[in-house]
Structures are given as structure tokens and as C-alpha cells.
Amino acid sequence: MILHTTVPYELIFPTAINLYDEQKMVTFNGIPVIVQQDQQGYRVVRVLSSDPQHYMNDSITPGQYLSDFI
């Protein structure tokens, strides 16, 4: 099936809602982030801050594991 549309892929084929149940919002060093827990610890999924400087912080980039947390 080919769709010729300007509608984003995520709206046409939404992600299963149960994948979001594994994620939670936490504050790490005063920065709000979405994390997902696995065997290695808490992995950053998304940074929710409106401060551009927080996105330059290497310790909370998506994919990083949070140290000294919980």
C-alpha cells in the first residue's frame, strides 16, 4: 500500500499504547525526562525541558543510562 499524503506516519500508524506504559516522567538534577527501566537501569527516552542548555547535557541525552538515580 502506498500513501501519498502529508499526514505524519505516526498519525496513520500509531504506536501501541502499551509501549508507553513502561515509560515514566522523572526529574533528574532538576531536568524533567522520560525514562524507561530495563535490566541495566533507567534509560533516558526523551528530555522534556524547555531550556536549550539541558539538551547539551551529555548525561541525559536519549539512550544514556541515569547514574545515581533511585
N, C-alpha and C positions, 0 to 999 in steps of 0.2 A: 504494500500500500504506500503510495506517495501522496504526501500532503503538501500543497503549495499554499502556505499561509504565513502570516507574520505573527501568529499567536505562538508564544513560547512553548517549547517542548513539555515543560513541567505542567502547564495547564491542560494539555491534551492527554498526557500520560502521567498522572500524578503518582508520587511516591507512596508506597503503602504506609498507612498511618501507624502501624505497629513498629516501624523503624524509629519513629520519633519518641516512642515510649521509653526507649533505652537512654535517651538524652535528658540532661537536666541543666538548668541555669545555675551557675555559682559565681561568687565573686572571689577572684584570686588577686591578691595585692591591690585591692580597690578597683579592679577591672572586671566588668561583667563578661563572662564567657559561657558558651555552651560546651559541656563535656560529655563524654561517653566512657563508661567504665568497661574495661576488659581485664584480661589476666595480668597485664603489665602495670595497670594503674588507671589513672584518669587521663584520657587523650582529648586535647582541645579540638573541637569541631568547628567553632565559629567564635569570633570576637564580636561582642555586641556594643562596644564603646563608640561614642561619637567623637572622641578625641583622636586625631590622626597620629599622635605620638604613640598611642597604645599599639597601633598596627606595626610600628617599627620595633617593638619589643620582641626579641628573638625567643624569649622563654614562653611566650603564649601564642606563637604562630600555629595555625591549624596543622595538626599532625604531631605536635610536640606533646610529651607527657609531662604533667604537672608534678613537680617535686615539692616535698613538704606540704602536702595537701591531704587533709582528712586522715 
